[in-house]
Amino acid sequence: MKRKNILCLCMIVLLVSGLVGCGKENRDNNTGNTPVQEPEETEDSDSQSGSGDTKEAESAADIQNSPEQENAEEGSESVAEGSNILIAYFSIPEDVETTDAVSSASIVVKDNKKMGNTEYVAGVIQQTVGGDLFRIETVEEYPLDHDPLVDQAADEQDENKRPKLLNHVENFEQYDTIILGYPNWWADLPMPVYTFLEEYDFGGKTIIPFVTHGGSGFSGTVRTISELQPDALVSENTLSLSRNNVADSEEDVAAWAESLGLN
């Protein structure tokens, strides 16, 4: 009996040892899977709990602080703010057959581009001080031949006409300084310039006139501008150019533009 009890006891000990060993092996296998599963669960948990937004914010911050993003933001500010200088001009390049730079009293040809006198001067001003160019154009086109053009200009003055404008200035309020150019037509402003001046409120703004002419200079048009816009400051630093000298006037125009102190 004693031997049987001893054998039974030994078998029980062996059985218990085997069960313990199997349990330990299972625990070791589960522990080995945990490092693979935990990061995945952590990422999912972060995303659901909102802590993933922190990583996205950090990435966004890295992009915002990059030189490319800073340059892009500066460009956006430039576009949004715009210039405070407007160079508005009225100019009719007459239909003259020419390829010379100094060829006609009414036009200038530079780099194979034909421009009206006032248009050319406006371009030089912009190159010097910057600003936005705006060409005053009418719905009804003017004749490009000289005689019909001057006849129509005279008829419009007799009728005190206000030709309808084709285009308009966007965000006019952003401009502090308006450099206004026009030809002298029959000792007066061209009638489309009257329309332009009467369309906007120039109160508190500075108007700087320049004129191209055939010998009559401003002919009182500066005073007319002051009467049309009494709440604007009309500068006394003006530019008057004979149409015969426009093509060779680049240096003089640039020097005058610099003298305005707008840079």
C-alpha positions in Angstrom: 0.0 0.0 0.0 2.7 2.4 0.8 4.3 1.8 -2.6 1.0 2.5 -4.3 0.6 5.7 -2.3 4.1 6.8 -3.2 3.5 6.1 -6.9 0.2 8.0 -6.9 1.9 10.9 -5.2 4.7 10.9 -7.8 2.1 10.8 -10.6 0.2 13.7 -9.0 3.5 15.8 -8.7 4.4 15.1 -12.4 0.9 16.0 -13.5 0.9 19.3 -11.6 4.4 20.2 -12.9 3.2 19.6 -16.5 0.2 21.9 -16.1 2.4 24.7 -14.6 4.8 24.4 -17.6 2.0 24.7 -20.1 0.6 27.8 -18.4 4.0 29.5 -18.4 4.5 28.8 -22.1 1.1 30.4 -22.9 1.9 33.5 -20.9 5.3 33.9 -22.7 3.5 33.6 -26.1 1.0 36.3 -25.2 3.7 38.7 -24.0 5.6 38.4 -27.3 2.5 39.6 -29.2 1.9 42.6 -27.0 4.7 44.9 -28.4 3.3 44.6 -31.9 -0.3 45.2 -30.9 0.2 48.1 -28.4 1.5 50.7 -30.9 -1.4 50.0 -33.3 -3.9 50.3 -30.4 -2.1 53.5 -29.2 -2.3 55.1 -32.7 -5.9 54.3 -33.0 -6.6 55.5 -29.5 -4.7 58.8 -30.2 -6.7 59.4 -33.4 -10.0 58.8 -31.7 -9.2 60.7 -28.6 -8.0 63.8 -30.4 -4.4 63.5 -29.4 -3.5 62.8 -33.0 -4.4 66.5 -33.8 -1.3 67.5 -31.9 0.8 65.7 -34.5 -1.1 67.3 -37.3 -0.6 70.7 -35.7 3.1 70.1 -35.4 3.3 69.1 -39.0 1.4 72.2 -40.0 3.7 74.3 -37.9 6.7 72.8 -39.7 5.1 73.8 -43.0 4.3 77.3 -41.9 7.8 77.9 -40.6 9.4 76.7 -43.8 11.0 79.4 -46.1 8.6 78.3 -48.9 5.5 78.9 -46.8 6.8 82.2 -45.5 7.4 83.4 -49.0 4.0 82.3 -50.0 2.4 84.1 -47.1 4.3 87.3 -48.0 3.1 87.1 -51.5 -0.5 86.6 -50.3 -0.2 89.7 -48.1 1.2 91.7 -51.1 -1.8 90.7 -53.3 -4.3 91.3 -50.5 -3.0 94.7 -49.5 -2.1 95.9 -53.0 -0.5 99.2 -53.9 -1.5 102.6 -52.6 -0.5 104.3 -55.9 -2.7 104.3 -58.9 -1.4 105.6 -62.3 -4.5 106.3 -64.3 -4.2 107.7 -67.8 -6.2 108.4 -70.9 -4.4 107.9 -74.2 -5.4 107.3 -77.8 -2.5 105.9 -80.0 -3.4 107.3 -83.5 -3.1 105.0 -86.5 0.2 106.2 -87.9 2.4 104.1 -90.1 5.8 104.1 -88.6 8.6 101.9 -87.1 10.7 104.7 -85.6 10.9 105.5 -82.0 10.6 109.2 -82.6 8.2 109.3 -85.5 4.9 111.0 -84.7 3.6 113.7 -82.5 0.9 111.4 -81.3 2.6 108.0 -80.7 5.8 106.4 -79.4 7.1 103.2 -80.8 9.4 101.3 -78.4 10.5 97.6 -78.9 8.0 97.3 -81.8 5.1 98.4 -79.5 3.1 101.4 -80.5 1.8 103.5 -77.6 0.0 106.8 -77.2 2.2 109.6 -75.8 0.4 109.6 -72.4 0.5 105.8 -72.2 4.2 105.8 -72.7 4.8 108.4 -70.0 2.5 106.4 -67.6 4.6 103.3 -68.2 7.9 105.1 -67.4 6.3 106.4 -64.2 5.3 103.0 -63.1 8.8 101.6 -63.8 10.1 104.3 -61.5 7.8 104.4 -58.5 5.7 101.2 -58.9 2.0 101.4 -58.5 -0.9 100.0 -60.5 -1.6 101.1 -64.1 -5.1 101.8 -65.1 -6.1 102.9 -68.6 -9.3 104.9 -68.9 -11.2 103.5 -71.8 -14.6 104.2 -73.2 -17.4 101.9 -74.4 -17.5 103.8 -77.7 -14.1 103.6 -79.4 -12.5 106.7 -80.7 -11.4 107.0 -84.3 -7.6 106.5 -84.7 -7.3 108.9 -87.7 -6.2 112.4 -86.6 -8.9 114.6 -88.2 -11.9 112.5 -87.1 -10.4 112.2 -83.6 -10.0 115.9 -83.0 -13.4 116.6 -84.5 -15.1 114.2 -82.1 -13.2 115.6 -79.2 -14.5 119.1 -80.1 -18.1 117.9 -80.5 -18.0 116.1 -77.0 -16.8 119.3 -75.4 -19.5 121.4 -77.1 -22.1 118.9 -75.7 -20.4 118.7 -72.3 -20.7 114.9 -72.9 -19.7 112.3 -70.4 -18.6 109.2 -72.4 -19.4 105.9 -70.7 -16.4 104.1 -69.5 -15.6 100.6 -70.4 -13.6 99.7 -67.3 -13.6 100.7 -63.7 -11.1 100.7 -60.8 -11.5 97.9 -58.3 -10.9 98.7 -54.7 -10.5 102.4 -55.4 -10.5 103.1 -51.7 -7.1 101.4 -51.2 -5.3 104.1 -53.2 -3.9 107.2 -51.4 -2.2 108.7 -54.5 -3.6 108.9 -58.0 -1.2 110.0 -60.7 -3.5 111.2 -63.5 -2.3 111.5 -67.1 -4.1 112.9 -70.1 -3.5 114.7 -73.4 -4.6 118.4 -73.7 -7.6 118.3 -76.0 -8.8 121.7 -77.1 -7.4 123.4 -74.0 -9.3 121.1 -71.7 -9.5 117.6 -70.2 -10.7 114.9 -72.5 -14.3 114.3 -71.7 -13.6 110.7 -70.6 -11.4 112.1 -67.9 -14.3 114.1 -66.6 -16.3 110.9 -66.4 -13.5 109.2 -64.5 -13.1 112.1 -62.0 -16.8 112.2 -61.3 -17.1 108.5 -60.8 -15.1 108.2 -57.6 -14.7 110.0 -54.3 -11.2 111.4 -54.2 -11.7 112.9 -50.8 -8.5 112.7 -48.7 -6.4 111.4 -51.6 -3.6 113.1 -53.5 -4.0 113.7 -57.3 -0.8 114.3 -59.2 -1.5 115.4 -62.8 0.7 115.1 -65.9 -0.2 116.2 -69.4 1.0 115.7 -73.0 0.3 118.6 -75.3 1.0 120.3 -78.5 2.2 123.6 -77.0 -0.6 124.6 -74.6 0.6 122.9 -71.5 -2.1 122.3 -68.9 -4.4 125.1 -70.1 -6.1 125.4 -66.7 -6.9 121.6 -66.4 -5.2 121.4 -63.0 -7.7 124.0 -61.7 -10.5 122.0 -63.3 -9.4 118.8 -61.4 -9.5 120.8 -58.2 -13.0 122.0 -58.9 -14.2 118.5 -59.7 -12.6 117.0 -56.6 -12.5 119.8 -54.0 -11.8 117.4 -51.1 -8.7 116.0 -52.8 -5.2 117.4 -52.5 -4.1 118.3 -56.1 -0.3 118.4 -56.1 1.6 121.4 -57.5 4.5 119.0 -58.5 3.1 118.3 -62.0 4.6 117.2 -65.3 4.0 118.9 -68.7 5.5 117.3 -71.8 5.3 118.5 -75.4 4.2 115.7 -77.6 7.3 116.4 -79.8 9.6 115.5 -76.9 7.8 112.5 -75.4 9.8 109.8 -77.2 13.1 111.2 -75.8 11.7 112.0 -72.3 12.4 108.8 -70.4 15.1 110.2 -68.2 13.2 113.4 -67.5 10.0 111.5 -66.7 11.9 109.2 -64.3 13.6 112.1 -62.6 10.2 113.8 -62.1 8.7 110.6 -60.8 11.5 110.2 -58.3 11.0 113.8 -57.1 7.5 112.8 -55.9 9.0 110.9 -53.0 6.7 107.9 -53.4 9.3 105.2 -53.2 
